[in-house]
Amino acid sequence: MKVDVPVGVSLSCDIEHRPDRPLPYRARARWVDPVTKRRPSRSESFDNKHDAKGWLDRIQRAAARGIDPATATMPLGDYGDANMPLAMRGLEPKTLDPYLAGWRIRVKPTLGHLAIPTILNGIVDRAVYTWIDDGCGRSTVKNTLAVLVRVLEQAVRDGIIDRNPAKVTGWQDQYKLAEDEMDDPRALALPNWHTLTRLADALVARSADNYPGWGEVVIFAACTAARIGEVSGCRVKDLNTEEWTWNIRRQTTPSPGGLMDKATKGKRARTVPLIRDIREMVLRRIAEVDRDPEARLFTGPRGGRISTAVLRDATHWDDVVNHLGYEHLRRHSLRHTGLTWMADAGVPVHHLQKIAGHGLLTTTQRYLHPDKRSVTSAGDLLSLHLSTTVGADLKTA
């Protein structure tokens, strides 16, 4: 199809179906630059024709308002870098520095790869929670959200979007919710194996293709107390099927160029056990990739990398957990489930700390049953008393 727009830019748009590709629908827009007379183009690939057409529609609407199609399709990260001086004008240096740090360290890795018109309030909400979940303080989250608001406000002034989706409210309440979770992660754990498998089956049933891999990801994450990004980053070579352990050394996270693999949180590799209940599944998935050591153990139905957002959208997670009566349950709750079960099974707290990859023992102790926690606390008090006594004795001597 070809669309003529009233600003003197003639857009030529088409959608090509390439069934041999992981994302088989390629949308492409071409136009003649009225100044240079060159013929630039932009293209993007999608897994369905509807999304491809939606991408072209956004370009056409932007061009109709006089916006260069190249600007209209620019990812947030590139747009922000190019327009940062305009977006930050009027700020004092002492304010600018933490804003730019938030842009570089948090906004770009989380949202930088997204086209600006696709960024909705819900996406910003989830990004804010990700920063909170990573341990960012209130002021850090506030500065990070502020720079995002300013960049997207510039996009509003440029006519790329009609309103600023980063002007979210209630994130302080979300922060309080995260603090409550960190204080009592046991409250977010699933109660037993039956509930876990019921959740996994329900998620598979709600997915468009009834892909069993979604359920296997959920069960594997809970039984290894791992993050979804770490499950996505798991390769066959990381698994020891003689000792039945998994060496967690990478995670899959959003980046300006899409999903990418990087070191685990805190850059600490760790080894976790693979319990009997999931060993048959692990062997089957290894066989499905012909034991290729570089192959991912888990992928999406078309072989793509998975993330917590991909899992949520593909399985209609929010609808499923609400229907099952677990409104509080998020993907990270699977990790809480595994650590809680291990603590209740009697795994010593210092071993549990290594499995979890926690830097502080006090973080791990939150997973202990209150009765066990009181015993552990009593031991800590005794250790403190003895160390104080030793110090006093040395001073006396």
C-alpha positions as CSV (number, residue, x, y, z in Angstrom):
1,M,0.0,0.0,0.0
2,K,1.1,3.6,-0.6
3,V,0.0,6.6,1.4
4,D,0.4,10.2,0.4
5,V,0.5,12.7,3.3
6,P,0.0,16.4,3.2
7,V,3.5,17.4,4.2
8,G,5.1,16.6,0.9
9,V,6.4,13.2,2.0
10,S,5.2,10.3,0.0
11,L,5.3,7.1,2.1
12,S,5.5,3.7,0.4
13,C,4.6,1.0,3.0
14,D,4.5,-2.8,2.6
15,I,4.4,-5.9,4.8
16,E,6.5,-8.9,3.7
17,H,5.8,-12.4,5.0
18,R,8.9,-14.4,5.5
19,P,7.8,-17.7,7.1
20,D,11.3,-19.0,7.6
21,R,12.2,-16.2,10.1
22,P,11.6,-16.2,13.9
23,L,9.6,-12.9,13.3
24,P,8.0,-13.6,10.0
25,Y,6.3,-10.3,9.2
26,R,8.6,-7.5,8.1
27,A,7.0,-4.0,7.9
28,R,8.9,-1.4,5.8
29,A,8.3,2.3,5.1
30,R,10.2,4.2,2.4
31,W,9.9,7.8,1.5
32,V,11.7,10.6,-0.4
33,D,13.3,13.2,1.8
34,P,12.0,16.6,0.4
35,V,15.3,18.3,1.1
36,T,18.0,15.9,0.2
37,K,15.9,13.9,-2.4
38,R,17.3,10.7,-0.9
39,R,15.1,7.7,-0.3
40,P,15.6,6.5,3.3
41,S,13.7,3.6,4.8
42,R,12.8,2.0,8.1
43,S,11.8,-1.6,8.7
44,E,10.8,-3.7,11.7
45,S,10.0,-7.4,12.1
46,F,7.0,-8.8,14.0
47,D,5.5,-12.2,14.9
48,N,2.1,-11.3,13.5
49,K,0.6,-9.1,10.7
50,H,-1.5,-7.1,13.1
51,D,1.5,-5.7,14.9
52,A,3.3,-5.0,11.7
53,K,0.3,-3.0,10.4
54,G,0.1,-1.1,13.7
55,W,3.8,-0.1,13.3
56,L,3.1,1.3,9.8
57,D,0.0,3.1,11.0
58,R,2.0,4.9,13.6
59,I,4.5,6.1,11.0
60,Q,1.7,7.3,8.7
61,R,0.0,9.2,11.5
62,A,3.4,10.8,12.5
63,A,4.2,11.7,8.9
64,A,0.7,13.3,8.5
65,R,1.6,15.6,11.4
66,G,4.8,16.6,9.7
67,I,7.2,14.3,11.7
68,D,10.1,12.7,9.9
69,P,9.4,9.0,9.8
70,A,13.0,8.3,11.0
71,T,12.3,10.3,14.1
72,A,8.9,8.7,14.6
73,T,10.5,5.2,14.7
74,M,13.6,6.2,16.7
75,P,14.0,4.1,19.9
76,L,13.7,5.9,23.2
77,G,17.5,5.5,23.9
78,D,18.6,7.1,20.7
79,Y,16.0,9.8,20.9
80,G,17.0,10.7,24.4
81,D,20.7,10.8,23.6
82,A,20.1,13.1,20.6
83,N,17.8,15.4,22.5
84,M,19.1,15.4,26.0
85,P,20.3,19.0,26.1
86,L,16.8,20.2,25.1
87,A,15.1,17.9,27.6
88,M,17.5,18.9,30.5
89,R,17.5,22.6,29.9
90,G,17.2,24.8,33.0
91,L,18.6,22.2,35.4
92,E,21.5,22.9,37.8
93,P,24.6,20.7,37.6
94,K,23.9,19.2,41.0
95,T,20.5,18.0,39.7
96,L,21.7,17.1,36.2
97,D,24.3,14.5,37.3
98,P,21.9,12.1,39.1
99,Y,19.4,12.5,36.3
100,L,21.9,11.5,33.7
101,A,23.1,8.6,35.9
102,G,19.5,7.4,36.0
103,W,19.2,7.7,32.3
104,R,22.4,5.8,31.6
105,I,22.1,3.1,34.3
106,R,18.4,2.4,34.4
107,V,16.2,4.0,31.7
108,K,18.2,3.0,28.7
109,P,18.8,-0.7,29.7
110,T,15.1,-1.1,30.7
111,L,13.3,0.9,28.1
112,G,15.8,2.3,25.6
113,H,15.1,-0.3,22.9
114,L,11.4,0.6,22.7
115,A,9.9,2.9,20.1
116,I,8.5,6.0,21.9
117,P,4.9,5.6,20.7
118,T,4.8,2.0,22.2
119,I,5.7,3.2,25.7
120,L,2.5,3.1,27.7
121,N,1.7,3.8,31.4
122,G,1.8,0.1,32.2
123,I,5.2,-0.3,30.7
124,V,6.5,2.6,32.8
125,D,4.8,1.2,35.9
126,R,6.6,-2.2,35.4
127,A,9.9,-0.4,34.8
128,V,9.6,1.5,38.1
129,Y,8.9,-1.7,39.9
130,T,12.0,-3.3,38.3
131,W,14.2,-0.5,39.7
132,I,12.6,-0.9,43.1
133,D,13.1,-4.6,43.0
134,D,16.8,-4.1,42.1
135,G,17.2,-2.3,45.4
136,C,17.2,1.3,44.3
137,G,16.3,3.8,47.0
138,R,13.5,6.3,46.8
139,S,15.6,9.2,45.7
140,T,17.2,7.1,43.0
141,V,13.8,6.0,41.6
142,K,12.6,9.6,41.8
143,N,15.6,10.9,39.8
144,T,15.3,8.1,37.3
145,L,11.6,8.7,36.7
146,A,12.2,12.5,36.5
147,V,14.7,12.1,33.6
148,L,12.3,9.8,31.8
149,V,9.5,12.3,32.2
150,R,11.7,15.1,30.8
151,V,12.7,13.1,27.7
152,L,9.2,12.0,26.9
153,E,7.9,15.6,27.5
154,Q,10.3,16.6,24.7
155,A,8.8,13.9,22.6
156,V,5.4,15.4,23.3
157,R,6.6,18.8,22.2
158,D,8.1,17.3,19.0
159,G,4.7,15.8,18.2
160,I,5.8,12.1,18.4
161,I,3.3,11.3,21.2
162,D,0.2,13.1,22.4
163,R,0.7,12.7,26.1
164,N,3.5,11.8,28.5
165,P,3.2,8.1,29.7
166,A,5.9,8.6,32.4
167,K,3.8,10.9,34.5
168,V,2.7,7.9,36.6
169,T,1.2,8.3,40.1
170,G,1.3,6.0,43.1
171,W,4.8,4.7,42.5
172,Q,5.5,5.5,46.2
173,D,2.8,3.0,47.1
174,Q,4.5,0.5,44.8
175,Y,7.8,1.2,46.7
176,K,6.0,0.5,50.0
177,L,4.7,-2.7,48.6
178,A,8.2,-3.8,47.6
179,E,9.5,-2.9,51.1
180,D,6.8,-5.1,52.6
181,E,7.8,-7.9,50.2
182,M,11.5,-7.6,51.2
183,D,10.4,-7.7,54.9
184,D,8.2,-10.8,54.5
185,P,8.9,-12.6,51.2
186,R,7.4,-15.8,52.6
187,A,4.0,-14.2,52.3
188,L,4.4,-14.2,48.5
189,A,5.4,-17.9,48.2
190,L,3.1,-20.5,46.7
191,P,2.1,-23.0,49.5
192,N,2.9,-26.4,47.8
193,W,3.8,-28.4,44.7
194,H,0.1,-28.9,43.7
195,T,-0.5,-25.2,43.6
196,L,2.7,-24.6,41.5
197,T,1.7,-27.2,38.9
198,R,-1.8,-25.9,38.8
199,L,-0.5,-22.4,38.1
200,A,1.8,-23.8,35.4
201,D,-1.0,-25.7,33.7
202,A,-3.3,-22.7,33.8
203,L,-0.7,-20.4,32.2
204,V,-0.1,-22.9,29.4
205,A,-3.9,-23.2,28.8
206,R,-4.2,-19.4,28.4
207,S,-1.3,-19.0,26.0
208,A,-2.2,-18.6,22.4
209,D,-0.4,-21.8,21.3
210,N,-0.7,-23.8,24.5
211,Y,3.0,-23.9,24.5
212,P,4.1,-26.3,27.4
213,G,7.5,-24.5,27.7
214,W,5.8,-21.6,29.6
215,G,4.7,-24.1,32.4
216,E,8.2,-25.7,32.4
217,V,9.8,-22.3,32.9
218,V,7.6,-21.5,35.9
219,I,8.2,-24.9,37.5
220,F,12.0,-24.7,36.9
221,A,12.2,-21.2,38.3
222,A,10.4,-22.1,41.5
223,C,12.3,-25.3,42.1
224,T,15.7,-23.6,41.6
225,A,14.7,-20.3,43.3
226,A,16.0,-18.5,40.2
227,R,14.9,-15.3,38.5
228,I,13.1,-15.6,35.2
229,G,16.1,-13.8,33.5
230,E,18.4,-16.4,34.9
231,V,16.2,-19.2,33.6
232,S,16.3,-17.6,30.2
233,G,20.1,-17.3,30.3
234,C,20.5,-21.0,31.2
235,R,22.5,-23.0,28.6
236,V,23.0,-26.7,28.4
237,K,26.7,-26.4,29.3
238,D,25.7,-24.8,32.6
239,L,24.0,-28.0,33.8
240,N,25.7,-30.9,35.5
241,T,23.5,-34.0,35.1
242,E,25.8,-36.2,37.0
243,E,25.8,-34.1,40.2
244,W,22.5,-32.5,39.3
245,T,23.4,-28.9,39.7
246,W,23.1,-25.7,37.7
247,N,25.8,-23.1,37.6
248,I,24.0,-19.8,37.3
249,R,26.3,-17.4,35.6
250,R,24.2,-15.2,33.3
251,Q,20.8,-13.6,33.0
252,T,18.8,-12.3,30.0
253,T,17.7,-8.7,30.5
254,P,16.3,-5.8,28.3
255,S,18.9,-3.6,26.6
256,P,18.9,-0.8,24.1
257,G,19.2,-3.4,21.3
258,G,16.6,-5.8,22.7
259,L,17.1,-8.7,25.0
260,M,20.7,-9.5,25.8
261,D,22.7,-11.8,28.2
262,K,24.8,-10.3,31.0
263,A,26.2,-11.4,34.3
264,T,23.9,-12.2,37.1
265,K,22.8,-9.7,39.6
266,G,25.8,-8.6,41.7
267,K,28.0,-10.3,39.1
268,R,28.2,-13.4,41.4
269,A,27.9,-16.9,39.8
270,R,26.3,-19.5,42.0
271,T,25.4,-23.2,42.0
272,V,22.0,-24.5,42.8
273,P,20.6,-28.0,43.1
274,L,18.3,-29.6,40.5
275,I,15.8,-31.6,42.5
276,R,14.4,-35.0,41.4
277,D,11.0,-33.5,40.5
278,I,12.5,-31.6,37.5
279,R,15.3,-33.9,36.3
280,E,13.1,-35.7,33.8
281,M,12.1,-32.4,32.3
282,V,15.7,-31.2,32.2
283,L,16.8,-34.3,30.4
284,R,14.0,-34.0,27.9
285,R,14.8,-30.4,27.0
286,I,18.5,-31.2,26.7
287,A,17.6,-34.0,24.2
288,E,15.3,-31.6,22.3
289,V,18.3,-29.4,21.4
290,D,20.5,-32.4,20.6
291,R,22.7,-31.8,23.7
292,D,24.1,-28.7,22.1
293,P,26.2,-27.1,24.9
294,E,25.5,-23.6,23.7
295,A,21.7,-24.1,23.3
296,R,19.3,-22.4,25.7
297,L,17.4,-24.8,27.9
298,F,14.3,-22.6,27.6
299,T,13.1,-20.5,24.7
300,G,9.8,-19.2,23.5
301,P,7.6,-21.1,21.0
302,R,9.5,-19.7,18.1
303,G,12.9,-20.1,19.6
304,G,13.3,-16.5,21.0
305,R,14.7,-15.4,24.3
306,I,12.2,-15.1,27.1
307,S,11.9,-12.4,29.8
308,T,9.5,-11.8,32.6
309,A,7.5,-9.4,30.4
310,V,7.4,-12.0,27.6
311,L,6.2,-14.6,30.0
312,R,3.6,-12.3,31.4
313,D,2.1,-11.3,28.0
314,A,2.3,-14.7,26.4
315,T,0.4,-16.4,29.2
316,H,-2.0,-13.6,30.3
317,W,-0.3,-13.9,33.7
318,D,-2.3,-11.2,35.5
319,D,-5.7,-12.7,34.4
320,V,-4.6,-16.3,35.4
321,V,-3.3,-15.4,38.9
322,N,-6.4,-13.3,39.6
323,H,-8.6,-16.2,38.6
324,L,-6.7,-18.6,40.8
325,G,-7.0,-16.3,43.8
326,Y,-3.3,-15.2,43.9
327,E,-3.6,-11.5,43.0
328,H,-0.3,-10.8,44.7
329,L,1.7,-13.2,42.6
330,R,4.3,-11.9,40.3
331,R,7.0,-13.7,38.3
332,H,9.5,-12.9,41.0
333,S,7.3,-14.7,43.5
334,L,8.5,-18.0,42.0
335,R,12.0,-17.2,43.4
336,H,10.4,-16.4,46.8
337,T,8.6,-19.8,46.6
338,G,11.8,-21.8,46.0
339,L,13.7,-20.1,48.8
340,T,10.8,-20.5,51.2
341,W,10.4,-24.2,50.4
342,M,14.1,-24.8,50.9
343,A,14.1,-22.9,54.2
344,D,11.2,-25.0,55.4
345,A,12.9,-28.2,54.3
346,G,15.7,-27.4,56.7
347,V,18.4,-26.1,54.4
348,P,20.9,-24.4,56.7
349,V,20.7,-20.6,56.4
350,H,24.3,-20.2,55.2
351,H,23.8,-22.7,52.4
352,L,20.5,-21.0,51.5
353,Q,22.4,-17.7,51.3
354,K,24.8,-19.2,48.7
355,I,21.9,-20.7,46.7
356,A,20.0,-17.4,46.7
357,G,23.2,-15.4,45.9
358,H,22.4,-12.9,48.7
359,G,25.1,-10.6,49.7
360,L,23.8,-10.2,53.3
361,L,22.7,-13.0,55.6
362,T,19.9,-10.9,57.0
363,T,18.3,-11.0,53.5
364,T,18.3,-14.8,53.6
365,Q,17.0,-14.9,57.1
366,R,13.7,-13.4,56.0
367,Y,12.9,-16.7,54.3
368,L,13.1,-18.7,57.5
369,H,10.0,-19.7,59.4
370,P,9.5,-17.2,62.3
371,D,10.3,-19.9,64.9
372,K,13.5,-20.8,63.1
373,R,14.3,-17.1,62.7
374,S,14.1,-16.5,66.4
375,V,16.6,-19.3,67.0
376,T,19.0,-17.9,64.4
377,S,18.6,-14.4,65.9
378,A,19.5,-15.9,69.3
379,G,22.7,-17.3,67.8
380,D,23.6,-14.0,66.3
381,L,23.1,-12.3,69.6
382,L,25.4,-14.8,71.3
383,S,28.0,-14.3,68.6
384,L,27.8,-10.5,69.2
385,H,28.1,-11.0,72.9
386,L,31.2,-13.2,72.6
387,S,32.9,-10.8,70.2
388,T,32.3,-8.0,72.6
389,T,33.6,-10.0,75.5
390,V,36.7,-10.9,73.6
391,G,37.3,-7.3,72.8
392,A,36.9,-6.3,76.4
393,D,39.3,-9.0,77.6
394,L,42.0,-7.9,75.1
395,K,41.7,-4.3,76.4
396,T,42.0,-5.5,80.0
397,A,45.0,-7.6,79.1
